[in-house]
Amino acid sequence: MGLKSVVIDAWSWLNYKPIFSDPGLGMPNRRAFPEAHASWVPAADERRLSAYKLLAAYDNNQASELAELRDGPSARERREFGDPSMFIDTLVAHVMGREQHITVPGAEQTDADSETEAAAAERVQTLLRTWAEDELLPMRMLQCERKAVGLGDGVYLLYWDPDKQRPRLRTYDPGFYFPVLPEDGDGADFPERVHLAWDLPEDPKRGLKARLRRITYEMDWIRPATAPGVDRQGRAVRAPVMSEATNDSPSVPVIGQGDQVDAQGGISRLYPWNDRPTYRTCYLTDATWELGDLKGPVDVDTLPMDKAHFATNGAGEVLDHLDLYLDFIPILHTPNTVPPAEEHWGQSSLAKALQAFDELASTDTDAARASATTGLPMIGISGVTDPKQQYNVGPGAMFKLGENGRLTTVDTSPALRELREHGHDLADRAANVVRLPAVSLGTMDPSKVPSGYALELSLGPLDSLIGGMRLARAHKDMLLLRFVQRLFIAGQHPDWGGITPLPAKLVRGPYTPTDKAAALEQVTTAYKAQVISLETAIRMLTEAGWPIEDAEKEIEQIESRSFEQARLLADALGNPDEVAAFLGRQAPDELAAPAVQLPTVPADEQTDDPAFQGSGGAGGANE
């Protein structure tokens, strides 16, 4: 009967646009989204890639260019003034916070009982902060967050750089990210195989045809050692390393250094950060295919390996199932929102307000047309002597009119005023849908805020929004720092020798204006009442925006000047060494007490009084 099916998925909020959901096919327009319909793109990812391109067009004021492919040249007349981009930038700034800090729990503790653990935590924290500064972590985060907020998903890739001797962090467009998700598992589970794939255009100058590049990270069973080799077709591949055959034993595959073979023939490995062996490792494959060789029903996960050309890294290793000696895939997918149950993908912050942005663009277009007639009004002339005569309207112009002649002007300013007010209403509607109050967008007059409490209440929707967005990122931020520690250890960096990876947190700073004076008063009162420790007080001040770069050094400087507390400590313990350690100073060397020199009475002052007899001159002097 030709019944129409309704598609409800992670991108069905775009079904209202004919270019995304063709009325006849229900699929994205092929002319507008040719990349999504490439032969190697899985059918399940076509709508996702089309949604990414459409959202990127809104971010770059190019939505009219896509609409032109279906609606004709008239669609290019639509005005786009950057409202979606402004919303994205505002949300990125809020979810990032003013500053970011790496903290390791226990690094700020100064208790004598946990001195060893505190020193280890402080060392890991210092090394991670050094890495973040060298790797420009805030800038990398900003790149990923803009993708996540605007498109709904962001992707990090970590890898060990032997030249720089540190893990490198890269950000990828989510359109290159193709995870192989389990069919019977939770979509939020970490995938066992991940592809990063994209088309390479034809290069006639270098004689290169159009190609497809695919970088694959896959968790699989540990296999015997391999080495670079060449197959019969002359391609660089990896071949198994075989032992030398002898009269007593034939040639057999060689296992990797440190690997163990159990009774069933399985190969296990003990990683430095684990306490028990594992049978799995991560393999890296970096290959390129010519698009002309991809024939038949193949996709990014089922490409013919006999047509692949494998890359070679700087160390001469062929990237054909190269064993990375890692028990994790160093790729992190960061969703913008907490995915629904059994889903993997996040949702763009523009999703629910996209129709409001379309209406706002239409209103801006109408307002631009009305402003032309308002600035140069339309005039009707009646009663002219020569109807064919042309008149120019301008300052000082004179018109000769006949009997009963008159000039009539058409005033379109009321319509322009209504259009502008309607545009403001649509902008407020979009802000309400996205949960961005006017104060966060900078469009509210500060003088109109009745009180600080009213301002705090107006930020309620923003607090819940940013809370949910940061919740979606919290686990991935911890995984990022955990992977960095493991890569340092796997790379055998000398500074990380003997270190056990510790849980680390990436703390995002405040995103709303904070009252530093109120925070200081609150912390001071609580600290004096001895209901919080000095470490907690410093942490609270740091989160309130106080310029404290290193909490440990700040605590040391405070304690080195706490002479009153040091005096109380001396009275309580009577141990100068502990008091000196509290002040961060060296205790003075203990000197032997001088012998007591008792005064004597001169001979001429001695007396025969019996009270002084037998007591010596000293008794008289003391008396």
MOGIDA-V167822 format. One record per residue. N is the residue number from 0. OMEGA is omega as a letter, one per 40 degrees, with the letter a starting at -180 (NA if undefined). BURIAL is I if it has 9 or more other ideal C-beta (glycine too) atoms within 8 Angstrom, else O. D_FIRST is the distance of its C-alpha to the first C-alpha in Angstrom with 1 decimal. Layout:
BEGIN
n = [N,N]
omega = [OMEGA,OMEGA]
burial = [BURIAL,BURIAL]
d_first = [D_FIRST,D_FIRST]
END
This chain:
BEGIN
n = [0,1,2,3,4,5,6,7,8,9,10,11,12,13,14,15,16,17,18,19,20,21,22,23,24,25,26,27,28,29,30,31,32,33,34,35,36,37,38,39,40,41,42,43,44,45,46,47,48,49,50,51,52,53,54,55,56,57,58,59,60,61,62,63,64,65,66,67,68,69,70,71,72,73,74,75,76,77,78,79,80,81,82,83,84,85,86,87,88,89,90,91,92,93,94,95,96,97,98,99,100,101,102,103,104,105,106,107,108,109,110,111,112,113,114,115,116,117,118,119,120,121,122,123,124,125,126,127,128,129,130,131,132,133,134,135,136,137,138,139,140,141,142,143,144,145,146,147,148,149,150,151,152,153,154,155,156,157,158,159,160,161,162,163,164,165,166,167,168,169,170,171,172,173,174,175,176,177,178,179,180,181,182,183,184,185,186,187,188,189,190,191,192,193,194,195,196,197,198,199,200,201,202,203,204,205,206,207,208,209,210,211,212,213,214,215,216,217,218,219,220,221,222,223,224,225,226,227,228,229,230,231,232,233,234,235,236,237,238,239,240,241,242,243,244,245,246,247,248,249,250,251,252,253,254,255,256,257,258,259,260,261,262,263,264,265,266,267,268,269,270,271,272,273,274,275,276,277,278,279,280,281,282,283,284,285,286,287,288,289,290,291,292,293,294,295,296,297,298,299,300,301,302,303,304,305,306,307,308,309,310,311,312,313,314,315,316,317,318,319,320,321,322,323,324,325,326,327,328,329,330,331,332,333,334,335,336,337,338,339,340,341,342,343,344,345,346,347,348,349,350,351,352,353,354,355,356,357,358,359,360,361,362,363,364,365,366,367,368,369,370,371,372,373,374,375,376,377,378,379,380,381,382,383,384,385,386,387,388,389,390,391,392,393,394,395,396,397,398,399,400,401,402,403,404,405,406,407,408,409,410,411,412,413,414,415,416,417,418,419,420,421,422,423,424,425,426,427,428,429,430,431,432,433,434,435,436,437,438,439,440,441,442,443,444,445,446,447,448,449,450,451,452,453,454,455,456,457,458,459,460,461,462,463,464,465,466,467,468,469,470,471,472,473,474,475,476,477,478,479,480,481,482,483,484,485,486,487,488,489,490,491,492,493,494,495,496,497,498,499,500,501,502,503,504,505,506,507,508,509,510,511,512,513,514,515,516,517,518,519,520,521,522,523,524,525,526,527,528,529,530,531,532,533,534,535,536,537,538,539,540,541,542,543,544,545,546,547,548,549,550,551,552,553,554,555,556,557,558,559,560,561,562,563,564,565,566,567,568,569,570,571,572,573,574,575,576,577,578,579,580,581,582,583,584,585,586,587,588,589,590,591,592,593,594,595,596,597,598,599,600,601,602,603,604,605,606,607,608,609,610,611,612,613,614,615,616,617,618,619,620,621,622]
omega = [i,i,a,i,i,a,i,i,a,a,a,i,i,a,a,a,a,a,i,i,a,a,a,a,a,a,i,a,a,i,a,a,a,a,a,a,i,a,a,a,i,a,a,a,a,i,i,a,i,i,i,a,i,i,i,i,i,a,a,i,a,i,i,i,i,i,a,a,i,a,i,a,a,a,a,i,a,i,i,a,i,i,i,i,i,i,a,a,i,a,i,i,a,a,i,a,a,a,a,a,i,a,i,a,a,a,a,a,a,i,a,a,a,a,a,i,i,i,i,i,i,i,i,i,i,a,i,i,i,i,a,i,i,a,a,a,i,i,i,i,i,i,a,a,i,i,a,a,a,a,a,a,i,a,i,i,i,i,a,i,a,i,a,i,i,i,i,a,i,i,i,i,a,i,i,a,a,i,i,a,i,a,a,a,i,i,i,i,i,a,i,i,a,i,i,a,i,i,i,a,i,a,a,a,i,i,a,i,i,a,i,i,a,i,a,i,a,i,a,i,i,a,i,a,i,a,i,i,a,i,a,i,a,i,i,a,i,a,i,i,a,i,a,a,i,i,a,a,i,i,a,i,i,i,a,a,i,i,i,i,a,a,a,i,i,a,i,a,i,i,a,a,i,i,i,a,i,a,a,i,a,i,i,i,i,a,i,i,i,a,i,i,a,a,a,a,i,i,a,a,a,i,a,a,i,i,a,i,a,i,i,a,a,i,a,i,i,a,i,a,i,i,a,a,i,i,i,i,a,i,a,i,a,i,i,i,i,a,i,a,i,i,a,a,i,a,i,i,i,a,a,a,a,i,i,i,i,i,i,i,i,i,i,i,i,i,i,i,i,i,i,i,i,i,i,a,i,a,i,a,i,i,i,a,a,a,a,a,i,a,i,a,i,i,i,a,i,a,i,a,i,a,a,i,i,i,i,i,i,a,i,a,i,i,i,i,i,i,i,i,i,i,i,i,i,i,i,i,i,i,i,i,i,a,i,i,a,a,i,i,a,a,a,i,a,a,a,i,a,a,i,i,i,i,i,i,a,i,a,i,i,i,i,i,a,i,i,i,i,i,i,a,a,a,a,i,i,i,i,a,i,i,i,i,a,i,i,a,i,i,i,i,a,a,a,i,i,a,i,i,a,i,i,a,i,a,i,a,i,a,i,i,a,i,a,i,i,i,i,i,i,a,a,i,a,a,i,i,i,i,i,i,i,i,i,i,i,i,i,i,i,i,i,i,i,a,i,a,a,a,a,i,i,i,i,i,i,a,a,i,a,a,i,i,i,i,i,i,i,i,a,a,a,a,a,i,i,i,i,i,i,i,a,a,i,i,i,i,i,i,i,a,a,i,a,i,a,i,i,a,i,a,a,a,i,a,i,a,a,a,a,a,i,a,a,a,a,i,i,a,i,i,NA]
burial = [O,O,O,O,O,O,O,O,O,O,I,O,I,I,O,O,O,O,I,I,I,I,O,O,O,I,O,I,I,O,O,I,I,O,I,I,I,O,O,I,I,I,O,O,I,I,I,I,I,I,I,I,I,I,I,I,I,I,I,O,I,I,I,I,I,I,I,I,I,I,O,O,O,O,I,O,O,I,O,I,O,O,I,I,I,I,I,I,I,I,I,I,O,I,I,I,I,O,O,I,O,I,I,I,O,I,I,I,I,O,O,O,O,I,O,O,I,I,O,I,I,I,I,I,I,O,I,I,I,O,I,I,O,O,I,O,I,I,O,I,I,I,I,I,I,I,I,I,I,I,I,I,I,I,I,I,I,I,I,I,I,O,O,O,O,I,I,I,I,I,I,I,I,I,I,I,I,I,I,I,I,O,O,O,O,O,I,O,O,O,I,O,I,I,I,I,I,O,I,I,O,O,O,O,O,O,O,O,O,I,I,I,I,I,I,I,I,I,I,O,O,I,O,I,I,I,O,I,I,O,O,O,O,O,I,I,I,I,O,I,I,O,I,O,O,O,O,O,O,O,O,O,I,I,I,I,O,O,I,I,O,O,O,O,O,O,I,I,I,I,I,O,O,I,O,O,O,I,I,O,I,I,I,I,I,I,I,I,I,I,I,O,O,I,O,O,O,I,I,I,I,O,I,I,O,O,I,I,O,I,I,I,O,O,O,O,O,I,I,I,I,I,I,I,O,I,I,O,I,I,I,I,I,I,I,I,I,O,I,O,O,O,I,I,I,I,I,I,I,I,I,O,I,I,O,I,I,O,I,I,I,I,I,I,I,I,I,I,O,I,I,O,I,I,O,O,I,O,I,O,I,I,I,I,O,O,O,O,O,O,O,O,O,O,O,O,O,O,O,O,I,O,O,O,I,O,O,O,O,I,O,I,O,O,O,I,O,O,I,I,O,I,I,O,O,I,I,I,I,I,I,O,I,I,I,I,I,I,I,I,I,O,O,I,O,O,O,O,I,O,O,O,O,I,I,O,O,I,I,O,I,I,I,I,I,I,O,I,I,I,O,I,I,O,O,I,I,I,I,I,I,I,I,I,I,I,I,I,I,I,I,O,I,O,O,I,O,O,I,O,I,I,O,I,I,I,I,I,I,I,I,I,O,O,O,I,O,O,I,I,O,I,I,O,O,I,I,O,O,O,O,I,O,I,I,O,I,I,I,I,I,I,I,I,I,I,O,I,O,O,I,I,O,I,I,I,O,I,I,I,O,I,O,O,I,I,O,O,I,I,O,O,O,O,O,O,O,I,I,I,O,I,I,O,O,O,I,O,O,O,O,O,O,O,O,O,O,O,O,O,I,O,O,O,O,I,O,O,O,O,O,I,O,O,O,O,I,I,I,I,I,O,O]
d_first = [0.0,3.8,5.6,9.2,11.8,15.2,18.1,21.4,24.3,27.9,26.8,23.8,26.3,25.8,22.1,23.1,24.5,22.2,24.6,24.1,20.3,18.8,15.8,14.2,15.5,16.6,19.9,23.4,24.3,26.2,28.8,29.7,29.7,30.8,32.9,29.9,28.3,31.5,31.2,33.2,31.4,29.3,25.6,26.2,28.8,26.9,25.9,29.4,31.3,29.3,30.1,33.7,34.0,32.4,34.7,37.7,36.9,37.2,40.4,41.9,40.8,38.5,35.1,35.3,35.8,32.5,30.8,32.4,30.5,27.3,28.7,31.7,35.5,35.3,34.1,37.5,39.3,38.1,41.1,41.2,44.4,44.1,43.0,40.7,43.6,46.0,43.9,43.7,47.5,48.3,46.3,47.7,51.2,50.6,49.1,51.9,54.7,58.0,59.2,58.4,60.8,60.9,62.5,63.4,64.1,67.8,69.0,70.5,72.3,76.1,77.0,79.6,77.9,74.8,76.7,75.4,71.8,72.1,73.7,70.9,68.2,70.1,70.4,66.7,65.9,68.4,67.0,63.4,64.4,66.3,63.2,61.0,63.6,63.9,60.1,59.4,57.0,56.3,55.2,52.9,51.5,50.9,49.0,46.7,46.3,45.1,42.4,41.5,41.5,39.7,37.1,37.0,38.8,42.2,43.8,47.5,49.2,52.7,54.9,58.7,60.7,63.9,65.5,65.1,65.5,62.8,59.0,57.1,54.0,51.2,48.0,44.8,41.7,38.9,36.8,39.2,38.8,36.7,37.5,36.4,35.3,35.5,32.3,33.7,36.1,36.3,35.1,38.4,40.5,42.4,40.7,42.7,41.9,41.4,40.8,41.9,40.4,40.2,40.4,43.8,43.8,45.5,49.3,50.8,54.3,54.4,52.5,49.7,46.1,43.0,43.1,41.5,43.8,43.1,45.4,44.7,46.4,45.9,47.5,48.6,51.4,54.8,55.8,59.2,60.6,59.4,61.1,60.2,60.1,58.8,56.5,56.9,54.8,57.1,54.7,56.2,55.0,56.3,58.1,59.5,63.2,65.2,68.6,71.5,72.1,75.4,77.2,76.3,72.7,69.9,67.9,65.3,62.9,64.6,63.1,63.2,66.1,66.2,63.4,64.1,62.9,62.6,63.2,59.6,59.7,57.7,58.9,59.4,60.6,62.2,61.2,63.9,61.8,60.8,63.0,61.5,60.3,56.7,55.1,52.6,53.1,51.1,50.7,50.2,48.7,48.7,47.2,45.9,43.7,43.2,39.6,40.0,40.8,37.5,35.4,32.6,30.5,33.1,33.1,35.9,36.6,36.7,38.7,41.0,44.4,46.2,45.3,46.4,49.5,51.1,53.0,56.5,57.9,61.4,63.0,62.0,59.5,56.4,53.3,51.7,51.2,54.3,55.4,55.8,57.7,55.5,53.6,50.9,48.5,50.1,46.8,45.9,42.5,43.0,40.0,40.4,39.2,39.2,36.0,33.7,34.1,33.1,32.6,34.9,34.4,35.9,34.5,36.0,38.1,36.3,32.8,32.6,34.6,32.9,31.2,34.7,36.2,33.7,34.7,38.3,38.1,36.7,39.5,42.1,40.9,41.2,44.6,45.8,45.1,46.7,49.8,50.4,50.8,52.9,55.3,55.6,55.1,54.0,56.9,57.0,60.3,61.3,64.6,65.3,67.9,65.9,62.1,61.8,63.7,61.9,62.7,62.6,62.1,64.3,67.3,70.2,68.2,69.7,67.9,69.8,68.2,69.2,70.0,67.6,65.9,64.1,61.9,58.6,56.9,53.4,53.5,50.3,51.9,50.3,46.8,47.9,49.3,46.1,44.1,46.5,46.4,42.6,42.9,45.2,42.9,40.0,42.4,43.4,39.9,39.1,42.3,41.5,38.1,39.7,42.6,45.3,47.8,49.7,52.9,51.3,50.1,53.6,52.4,54.4,57.9,60.1,62.4,59.7,59.3,61.3,62.2,61.6,59.9,57.5,56.8,56.2,53.7,51.8,51.4,49.8,46.1,47.4,49.3,46.3,44.2,46.9,47.6,44.1,44.1,47.5,46.4,43.7,46.5,49.4,48.8,48.1,51.3,53.3,51.7,52.7,56.3,56.3,55.1,57.8,60.5,59.3,59.2,62.8,64.0,62.2,63.8,67.2,68.1,71.7,71.2,68.6,70.9,71.1,68.5,65.9,62.6,62.3,59.5,59.3,57.4,56.4,57.2,55.5,57.8,57.2,54.7,56.0,59.5,61.9,65.2,67.6,70.5,68.7,67.6,71.2,72.6,70.1,70.9,74.7,74.8,72.9,75.0,78.3,77.2,76.6,73.1,71.6,73.1,74.1,71.3,68.7,70.3,70.2,66.5,65.7,67.6,65.8,62.4,63.6,64.3,68.0,69.1,69.9,69.1,70.5,70.8,73.2,75.7,75.3,76.3,79.2,80.5,80.3,82.1,84.8,85.9,85.5,89.3,89.3,86.8,88.8,92.0,90.2,89.0,92.6,94.0,91.4,91.7,95.0,93.6,94.1,91.9,88.8,89.6,90.0,86.7,85.1,86.5,85.7,89.4,92.1,94.3,98.1,100.3,102.3,106.1,108.9,110.5,113.9,117.0,118.2,121.5,123.5,126.0,129.8,132.7,135.6,138.9,140.7,138.1,138.4,140.0,141.9,139.8,139.0,135.4,134.9,136.8,134.8,131.8,132.8,132.5,128.8,129.1,131.3,128.9,125.9,127.8]
END
